[in-house]
Amino acid sequence: MPITIPTPTSPAHKVVFVNASSLKALACADRYTLEVVQGWRATIDPDVFAVGKAVHKYAELRALGNDDLPAMAQAITTPGIKDKQQVYQACAGYDKANLPAVARCNGEALVEFQFCVKYDDYIINGVTYEVYLTGRIDRVAHSRLGVELIDFKTSRKWDFNDICNAYDHDTQFLFYYSIARRFAYELFRGDMTIANDAHAGRLFTRVCPIFPIGRPNCSWRLGPLWSPSEELYNEFIKNLRDIYVPYLVTLQAKTHLLSKDGMFKNLCPGCRVKNLCLHERPDGMERVEYNPLTW
Ligand code: SF4
């Protein structure tokens, strides 16, 4: 479901997007500055990301009513796919997954469901920073239990519980849950029964691992329904307003001097911008304008 991305209207107006990835990057102010404010990212996606994108495309097309073959034909055209067999193997498990039916708002299927809600304005040094909360939910389902926000995760791991545990209390899910509940009437404005359930907290996130990628017996299996406690939900909403977003706007205003923040929190192993930050080597990286819906 494509949406319109707001754009700045003058030099004194900046649009700031907050998604789950940018919140995670906030753990290190340097990382947020390099990845989000300056827009550095890896030039070539590792193969597993390309397969992941192809599988998401396939799931989207199937949910929209396409048959297996046309959906597959389109999925394997995803840029970066080196081994089509991996995509065939991964998608073969889709029909056995017993996925819940996709919910609809105003007749539109809520698949690869993008949201972009206005949050607040902040003024720093005469510049207005207009903040939007954004994200993309792979699949939304609605049943008598409530609203399910399903996220497909491709993995090379073999163990289902290992994969689910890796996402236990992941920022992405708390972010999706909290935004879908707090802004239920904006996200689901085309269907009041979905909006009412989400607003009342009859709302869950759910991982659907697709694993092990690269193996012939790759399967899709729904993880448990998850929702935060009321306390955690309320705390997150409060912290978003009082701490996370105001801090992030100061980083956008470029008042931050790089200080190797993450080093002292041991966040550097695995950091995607460490060659730039720790070695000043931009090999294999490029600078592109940050797009909250693809990053
Ligand atoms: S390498 Fe370490 S200090 Fe530098 S951006 Fe990454 S996490 Fe932060």
Residues whose N, C-alpha, C, O or C-beta is under 5 A from the ligand:
A	BS01	SF4	C28 D30 R31 K260 D261 G262 M263 L267 C268 C271 V273 K274 C277
